[in-house]
Amino acid sequence: MKVLLLAGGDSSERDVSLDSGAAIHESLTRLGHTVIAIDTADGKSLLASDGKFPTGKVKSAPVVTQTNNSGALTLAKSISTPEFCEFDVVFLALHGGKGENGSLQNLLELAKVPFTGSDMKASAIAMDKATSKRLFESARIPTPKWKAYTIYSGEIEESVIKDIKKSFKLPVIVKPNDGGSTIGLTIVKKQIEMRAAFELSLKESPVVLVEDYIKGRELTVPVIDSQALPVIEIIPKSGLYDYEAKYTKGMTEYVVPAQIPAKKAKEIQKAALKVYEIIGASGLARVDFMITKSGKFYCLELNTLPGMTELSLSPMAAKASGINFDQLVDKMVQSAIRRFKKR
């Protein structure tokens, strides 16, 4: 099979995407596929002259700057060439930005080419955390109390700060409404920190989400084709599962399956499947939760293009259920082709 692997891109999660791309490229090659890898930031090949996928490991968290939209035209051009239609399937190893928010998925749907992950609609909904939370609430899936603030001017009015002070008790989470990998996220413990937290978040998105900080254990449930994989507990040594904790080996302990009562694990898996279905996700996705000491759990969000690096959670859960990395990648490819044929 001829596979086009798209990775890199111009989002703040570019390094993570390249690491995912490297692992996926190796797997697709082992599976016997012919793989062409393209960087959606410039439309150029990611492969060296020897056919290998050169990339370094994810280092420190990227410096958050204003979102770069310059790659939109390049992205459209890179998938509009006649050669593009020769591929049997497109494998998305992108994270964040236009590669995950439905923009690229829309172009691929118009090109009538099968691709991994969720369709345009589900991708857009999942990336928009406020929209996702409205769906959670309508389906009676617990989620932390939240509010979204749109600030296109970049200037944070005092009325916004006052509204947060009135609506929430500290600490709170302040994060971009459509960001990922905890980039731009701050735990605000003192009111004086609020404005700086907003300024950081606004570098990623004009919509800032504020939600209650839930003290408890962090859990996640990967889902592949409506099959919930084992619940994973995430235990960051720093206490916060931030960029460094996610992508630095040894910074986080993972327990698979999570050491929680079997009945509670099934409840959380059931909630993950419900989230997967109401958002309309397909292929591989991951649903994140927090659980309190009393056993109450809260759904945080669904990730439509979860990481596929050596430290990533979905391959970890798949392995615990007897699915190795190559088998998971193959499932993702076959899922994309099945979904395409049903259209």
N, C-alpha and C positions, 0 to 999 in steps of 0.2 A: 504494500500500500504506500502511496506517496503522501507524506504528511508535511504540512507547512506549520512550523512552530513559530509563534509570535511571542517575543519577550522583550525585555528592556523598557522601552517607552520613555516618556518624559515626566512621569509622576514622581513624587517623593519616595515611592517604594520601588524605584528602578533597580537598586542593588538586590533587593529581595527577589524581584522578578528574574534577574539574571541568574541567581543561584537556583531558583526553581527551574528555569530553562535548562541549565546545565544538567541537572539530575534527570529531567524529563527527556532530554536529548539522548543521554546515555541509555535510558530505558527503552525508548522507541527504537534505537539502533539495535539493542540486544533482541528486541522482538522481531527484528527482520525488516523493519520499514525503511524506506528511503526518506530521509529527513532533510528539509531545507529550513534553516532558521533565519528569521528576519527581525531586525530591531525596528519597532514601529516608530521610534523617534526620528529616524532618517531614511527608512526603507532599505537599508543596506544589510548585507549578510552578516550574521554573527559568527559564522564559521571561519576558522583559520584555513590556510591553504591545505593543511593535512586533513581537513574535514572535522576537526575537533571543535568543541564549544569552549572557547577560552573565557574564563571569568574568575575573579577573585572572590573570596568569601565576604559576606556582609560584615562591614566594619562598624564604626560608630553610627549613631543616629544622624540622619541628614540634617543639615541646617535648613530650617523651614523658611522658605522665601515665598514671594507671591507665586501663585499657581501659573505654570507656563502653558499657554495655549497655542504656542507657535507650531506645534506638531500636528495640528488638526488637518491642515491641507496635505501635509506629507503622508499622514496616516491614510487619508482617503485615496491619494494617488497610488500608494503602495499596494492597495488591494483592488485596484481598478484596471490592472494590466491584463491582457489576454492570457498570459502565463498563469495568472492567479487561479483561473478556472480549471487548470489541469490537475489540481490537488484533490485527493479523495476526501481529505478532512483537514480542518485547521485546528491545531491544538493551542489553546490560549494559556500562556504562562505569565500573563500580565497581572499586575496588582495595582489597584488604585487608578484614579484619573479616568481618561477616556477608554482605557482598556477594560475597565470593570463597571463603569456607570451606565452601560447600555449603548454608548455612542458607537463603539466598534461592533458590537453585536448587531446593531441596526444595519450597518454597512454590510456585514456578512450575510444577514438575512436577505438584503436586496441583491447581493451577488449570488444568492442561492447556493451557498456552499455550506456543508455541515461543519459545525464547530463545537468544541467541548464547552461545558458549563451551561449556564442558564441563558434564556433568550433575552432580547432587548428589554421587554417589559419587566421581567423579574429582576434583571440586573439593575435597572434604574430604581425600582422600588427598594431593593435591598441596600443599595448605596445611600439612599435618602433615609437616614435613621429616623427622622420625624415621621415620615410616611409609614415606615415599618412599624413604629411604635403605635401608631393609630390602628393599624391592622391587628397588632397584638391585643390591644385593648378591646377591639370589637369582637375578637375571638376569645376574650377572657383569659388570655395568657398573661400572667403577672409580669410586669416590667417596672423598673424604677420610675418614680414620679419625675416628670420632665417638662421642659419648656424649650421652644426654639426661638431664637432671636435673629432676625434678618437685618444686617447692617452693611448695605452696599457702599455707603460713603466711607467706611473705614473708621468713622468717628463714633466712639462709644458714648452715647448720651447718658447723663446722670440718671434719667428716668429708667433706663435699663438696669443699672446697678441697684436702684431703689426697688424695682420690681422683683429682682432676684432676692434681695434681702427680705422682702415681704413674703415671698412665695416659698423660700427654702430655708432649711436650717443647715449650717455648716457641719461637716465638710460636704462639698458637692464636687461633681465631675464637670469640667468644662472641656468640650472637645468639638472639632469640626463636625458638622452634620453629615458630611459625605467624605470623611477621611478614613484612613486605615493604619494598621500597625502602630496604633497609639500615637502617631505623629500629630503634634499640635495639642495633645491632651494634657490637662493639668488637674491635680487634686487640689482644690482650693480649701485651705483650712482656716484662713483668716480673711476677713472682708477686704483688707488692704491689698490682697493678692489678686482680687477679681479682675481688675482692669488689665493687668499684665497677662492674665490667663486668656482673656478675650483677644488681646492683641496677637498673641501667639496663634490662637485658633483661626483668627481672621486671615492669616497668611495662607491657610489651606482652603478656606471656604468663607463666603460672605454670610453663611448661616451657621450660627453657633448654638450648640445644644448644651443645655445645663440639666443635669439629672442628679437625683439623690445618690450619695455615695453609700453603697451597700457593703457593710462590713461582714465578711464571711469568706467562704472558700470559692475559688474560681474553677468552674467546670466547663467543658465543651463537648459537643456531640457531633462528629462528622456524620453526614448522611450521603449515601450513594444510591441513586435511583430508588428513592423512598425506602431504603433499608438503613435503619439507624445503627451505627457502629457503637462499640463500647464507649461509655462515658469516661472522659479523661479528667483527672484533677491536675491543676497547674499550680505549682508551689514555687513562686519566684523567691530567690534568696534575699532580694532587696525589699520584698514586700509589695512591689508594684510590677506587674507584668508589662513593662515598657519595652521599647525597641531593643535595648541592650539585652534585657532578660529573654526576649524572644529569639534573638539571633546570635547570642554568644554562648558557646558550649560551656556547660557547667554552671551557668547562672540561674538555671531553673530546674527543679525536680518535677518529673511527670509520673503520675501514678495511673496505670492502665491495667484493669479497670479501676475506676475511682473507688476508694474504700468508703462507700456509703451503703446503707441498707438496700437490698435487692429491690424492694418495693419502690423505694424512692428513685433508684436508678431507672426503673421502668417508667415511672411517672415523667422523669426528665426526658427520656428517649421519646416518649409519646408526645410531649410538648414540642420537642425538636422536629418531629415528623409533621406536626400540625403547622408549625412555623414554615417549614419547607413547602408544605402544600398551599397555605394561604398566600405566600409570596409568589408561588408558581415556579419555584426553583427546579432545576433538573441537573442530571449528572452529579458531580460531587459538590457539596456545599458543607458549611460548618456552622453550627448554632452555638452561641456562647451564653453562659449562664453564671449567676452568682447564687450561692446557697448560704443561708444564715445558720447560726448555731442551733436555732429552733427547728431547722429543716425546711423553712420556706425558701422557694427558689424564685429567681427573677430572670427573665430572658433579656439579654442585652441587645443582640443583633444577630443577623445571618450574614455570612460571608460567602459570596457566590464563586469566588476564585481563591480558595484557601491555598496557603503555601505548600510547596512540594519540595522543600529543602530537606537536608538530613536531620534538621531539628523540628520539622513540621509535624503538626498534630494529626492530620488526616492519615498519612502513611503509618503513623504510630498506632492509631486505633485500628486501622485495617490489618496491620500485622498481628495485633492481639486477637483478631477474629479469624486468623488463618489466611489472610490475603497479603501476599508479599507486594513489594513496590511495583514490579513489572506487571503483576496481575491487576493492581489498582489502575495503572496507566492504561492497560488494555481495556478494562471496564469502562474507563472514561471515553476512550475512542469508540468502542462499540455502542455506548450510550448515545453519543453524538450522531452516529450514523442511523441508529434506530429512530431517534427523534426527527431527523431530517426526512426519513422515508414516510413518517406519519403525516407530514405536513401536506 
